[in-house]
Amino acid sequence: MRVVQQRLDRAQVVESAIAFVDACGLSELTMRRLGTALDVEAMALYRHVSGRGDLLEAMVDELIDGLFDDDLMTEDSHSWEEYLQRVANATRNLALKHPRIFPLIATQPPQAPWLRPPLRSVRWVEDFLSSLQRFGFADAEAVAAYKAFTSFLVGALLLQAASLTPEVLGDEEESSAGDDLSEYPTVRRLQDLLMEDHGQREFDDALDDLIERIRTSTQG
């Protein structure tokens, strides 16, 4: 992967880093390798980012802010339930599009302790809380919903994203040949069922359960 750049700016560096990690994995990202991909010396990157840590944070910020541009988020919601459905599925789209970066989004320490992954920007907290309050949520109810909702997203999407990476999937024939299940007859018998992918349905069901819990708590 090699991209020739005449003039770099911070946005180009961040976008190129995202593309690099999508293609090669987070562990492969170094300033030197990114510089090579951009056809510049690594030191040229330091004019735009202070180091790898700053670059990682900028990648997370770019992707999280980009959620507002998802098709699901460009239309107004007519209920708080619809709003949560839209945000949840936009975030799922992000996790499935960038499975090698979503674990970083979920685990990178936020800039403030009250910012919770994956909706970890002040812009997102403002949008989330104000949206719920427009539908009648009290202050404490909106904050509680934000905490419960973000916990749900991390738990529901982290495993899905990780399961899509080539590092996890590996070579199917090698994996099958290398798994000795002779001592685990129940697992061997149910292996086909265990391998079935019902990610969208399971995500929708868990989201429906969460919405019902939030509805119950706001009516109590």
Residue pairs with C-beta under 8 A, 6 or more apart in sequence:
1 19
1 20
1 23
1 24
1 37
2 36
2 37
2 39
3 16
3 37
3 38
3 39
4 38
4 39
5 12
5 16
5 38
5 39
5 40
8 38
8 40
8 44
8 45
8 47
8 48
9 48
10 48
10 49
10 58
12 38
13 34
13 38
13 45
13 48
13 49
13 55
13 58
14 49
14 55
14 58
14 59
14 62
15 62
16 34
16 37
16 38
17 29
17 34
17 55
17 58
17 59
18 59
18 62
18 63
18 98
18 101
20 28
20 29
20 33
20 34
20 37
21 28
21 29
21 59
21 98
21 100
21 101
22 98
22 100
22 101
24 33
25 100
25 165
25 166
25 167
26 100
26 101
26 103
26 104
29 52
29 55
30 42
30 52
31 42
31 45
31 46
31 51
31 52
31 55
32 42
34 42
34 45
34 55
35 41
35 42
35 43
35 44
35 45
38 45
45 55
49 55
49 58
56 104
56 108
57 108
57 111
59 101
59 104
60 101
60 104
60 105
60 108
60 120
61 121
63 94
63 98
63 101
63 105
64 105
64 118
64 119
64 120
64 121
64 124
65 121
65 123
66 94
67 73
67 87
67 90
67 91
67 94
67 124
68 123
68 127
70 90
70 93
70 94
72 86
72 87
72 89
72 90
72 93
73 86
73 87
73 90
75 86
77 83
77 86
77 131
79 135
80 131
80 132
80 135
80 136
80 137
81 211
81 215
83 131
83 132
83 135
84 145
84 149
84 207
84 210
84 211
84 214
85 207
85 211
87 119
87 128
87 149
88 149
88 152
88 153
88 203
88 207
91 118
91 119
91 153
91 157
92 156
92 157
92 160
92 203
94 102
94 105
94 118
95 102
95 118
95 157
95 158
95 160
95 161
96 160
96 161
96 164
98 161
99 160
99 161
99 162
99 163
99 164
99 165
100 165
102 118
102 157
102 158
102 161
103 158
103 161
103 162
105 117
105 118
105 120
106 117
106 118
106 154
106 157
106 158
107 117
108 117
108 120
110 116
110 117
110 120
111 120
112 122
114 125
115 121
115 122
115 125
116 146
116 147
116 150
116 151
117 150
117 154
118 150
118 153
118 154
118 157
119 125
119 128
119 146
119 149
119 150
119 153
125 146
128 142
128 145
128 146
128 149
129 142
129 143
129 146
132 141
132 142
132 145
132 146
133 139
133 142
137 145
137 218
138 218
141 217
141 218
144 217
145 214
148 210
148 213
148 214
149 210
149 214
152 206
152 207
152 210
156 202
156 203
156 206
156 207
157 203
160 199
160 203
162 168
163 169
181 187
181 188
181 191
182 188
187 194
